Amino acid sequence: MVLESTTWKEVNEMTKLEELRRKAGMTQAQLSQKSGVSVPVIVKIENGGIGGVLGRNLIALAEALEVQVGELF
């Protein structure tokens, strides 16, 4: 049996943003390009740090992923 590179632990710890991004088939760089939000901000959010993230960035990410802002969390 071959295991994929993502472990069960990683799946359980995956943030909603990362889950939505992966379901959309996008890399962080692609999401950045589509949303206009920098990769470091996307990484910060995906690592659970939303403190100091501007609302306009959350709106841009939601629009790029075609979801409501509330679905990012």
NORLIN-V798290 format. One record per residue. N is the residue number from 1. RES is the residue in one small letter. NEAR is the number of other ideal C-beta (glycine too) atoms within 12 Angstrom. D_FIRST is the distance of its C-alpha to the first C-alpha in whole Angstrom. Layout:
n: <N & N>
res: <RES & RES>
near: <NEAR & NEAR>
d_first: <D_FIRST & D_FIRST>
This chain:
n: <1 & 2 & 3 & 4 & 5 & 6 & 7 & 8 & 9 & 10 & 11 & 12 & 13 & 14 & 15 & 16 & 17 & 18 & 19 & 20 & 21 & 22 & 23 & 24 & 25 & 26 & 27 & 28 & 29 & 30 & 31 & 32 & 33 & 34 & 35 & 36 & 37 & 38 & 39 & 40 & 41 & 42 & 43 & 44 & 45 & 46 & 47 & 48 & 49 & 50 & 51 & 52 & 53 & 54 & 55 & 56 & 57 & 58 & 59 & 60 & 61 & 62 & 63 & 64 & 65 & 66 & 67 & 68 & 69 & 70 & 71 & 72 & 73>
res: <m & v & l & e & s & t & t & w & k & e & v & n & e & m & t & k & l & e & e & l & r & r & k & a & g & m & t & q & a & q & l & s & q & k & s & g & v & s & v & p & v & i & v & k & i & e & n & g & g & i & g & g & v & l & g & r & n & l & i & a & l & a & e & a & l & e & v & q & v & g & e & l & f>
near: <3 & 4 & 9 & 10 & 7 & 14 & 11 & 10 & 8 & 16 & 15 & 11 & 15 & 20 & 25 & 25 & 37 & 30 & 22 & 29 & 34 & 22 & 16 & 21 & 11 & 24 & 17 & 27 & 16 & 18 & 35 & 24 & 16 & 23 & 32 & 18 & 34 & 20 & 22 & 16 & 27 & 36 & 22 & 24 & 36 & 31 & 18 & 16 & 15 & 22 & 10 & 11 & 27 & 17 & 14 & 15 & 27 & 29 & 20 & 26 & 42 & 28 & 20 & 27 & 31 & 18 & 23 & 15 & 24 & 11 & 19 & 32 & 20>
d_first: <0 & 4 & 6 & 10 & 13 & 14 & 14 & 15 & 18 & 19 & 19 & 21 & 23 & 23 & 27 & 28 & 29 & 26 & 24 & 27 & 27 & 23 & 24 & 27 & 24 & 27 & 27 & 29 & 31 & 31 & 32 & 35 & 36 & 36 & 38 & 40 & 38 & 38 & 34 & 35 & 36 & 33 & 31 & 34 & 33 & 29 & 30 & 32 & 35 & 37 & 41 & 43 & 41 & 44 & 44 & 44 & 41 & 39 & 41 & 40 & 36 & 36 & 38 & 36 & 33 & 35 & 35 & 38 & 38 & 38 & 34 & 33 & 33>
